Amino acid sequence: MKTLVWMATGLALAGCGQSDNNDKDNAANSAVNEAAAQAPRHPTYCFFSDDHHKDWKASTDENGNVTVKGKAYLEDSAYIGALVQGEAQGDKASIWLQMAPNTTGYASRDGWWDVSGTIPNSAAVTSVTVMCGSKTAATVPVTR
């Protein structure tokens, strides 16, 4: 009987030490997961070949924010081109070209879609990088 009591006590004490280590590991994992959740997730795949986007321009709207315009070609009219997730940092900005479902009820006559997107908080931006997945589609100076 004494042996069982000593074994139970030893296991209980061993479990206390592990709990402390597990709590530290869980806290570290939570911090890593929280940082990853807060980081912006950008499209990583490009649906457009180099010759399927063109005519990029960047100007400012009435609030001083940068608006990017261009054209994107998609053969399948179930999809349209879209500019998404614009973000500014200092005098540089980025926006992502992406394929989106066509909810307009219309098809483009020749497969070329006019795309545009406004980048919030971009009054200080002087150039915009249009991204397609992880590659640069265009770098455009901002016309002010």
N, C-alpha and C positions, 0 to 999 in steps of 0.2 A: 504494500500500500504506500509506504514511504517513497518508493521509487516512482510511482505514478504521480505523487504530489510534486516531487522534484522535477520530473519531466514536464509536467503542466506549467510549473513556475518558470522553467527555462524557456519553454515555447512562448509563454506570455511576454517575457522580457525580450526575447529575440524579435517578436512581432512589434514591440514598441520602437525598436531601433529602425526597422524597415519602414514603419509608417512615417517616421520623420524624413527618411530619404525619399520615399514616394511623394510626400507632400512637397518637398523641394523640387523634385522632378516634375510634378504636376504644375507647380507654379511657373517653372521655366517653360514648360510646353505651352501653358496658357498665354504667357507673354509673347512667345513666338507666333502662336496662332492668331492672337489679337493684332499683332503688327502686320501679319500677312493679310488679314481681313481688311485692314485699313488702307493697304496699298492699292492704288487703282489697278484694275485688271483691264488690259487693253486687248483688242482682237489680235490673235497671234497668227492667223492664217489669212493669206491674201488670195481673193477669188479673181483678181484682175491681172492679166498680163500687162506688160509695159505699154503695149499699144492699145489697151482698152481703157485708158483714162487720159484726159488732156485738158487744155485750156484753163489752167489754174490761175486764179486771181484772188487777191486779198485786199479788202478795203474796210473802212470802219462804218458802223451804223450810227444812228443819231445819239447813242449813249457813249460812243467812243470805243465800243467793243469791236473786235475784228470779225468780219464775215468772210468766209472762204467760199468760192464758187468754182465749179469745174464741170466736166462731163465724164460719165462712166458708161461703158458699154456692157450690156448683158444680152445674150442671145435669147435666153428664156424669159418671156414677159411675166412670168410668175414672180419675178424678183426685180428689184430696183436698186440702184446705187444709193448710198446714204453716207453722209459725213457724221461721225459720232464721237463722243468723248473728247471734245476739245478742252484743252487745258493750257494755261499760261503760266510761265515762270520767268519773271524778270522781263527782258525784252524779246524773249523767244516763246513760241507757242507750238503746239502739236495738235493735230486732229486726225482721226482715223477714217479711211475709206473702207466701207463695208457693204456687203450684199444684204439686203433686207427684203422681207416679203412685200409683194406689191399689193397694197390695200386700197389703191386708187380706183380700181375698176377699169383702168385704161392701160393700153400698151403703148410703148414708145414706137413711133412710126418706123424708125431705123435702128432701134436697139440702143441708141444713145440717150441717157437720162441726164437732165440737168440736176446737179447735186449742189447743195449749199449747207453751210452750218456756221453758227455763230459761237465764238469762244467767249465764255463769261470772264469777267475781270481781266480783260486784255487791253486796257487803254494804253499801256506802256509798250506793247508788242510792236516790233519793227519787222519781224519775219516769222513765217509760219512754215512748219514742216508737215506736209501731208504724208501720213504713214499708211501703208497697206500691209497689214500684218506686222512683221518685224522689219520690213524694208522701207526705205524712203521712196515715195512715189514722186514727190516734188518738194522743192524749197522755194517759197514764194515771198517776195518782199511785200510789205503792207503799204498800200497807197493811202496817204492821208491828205 
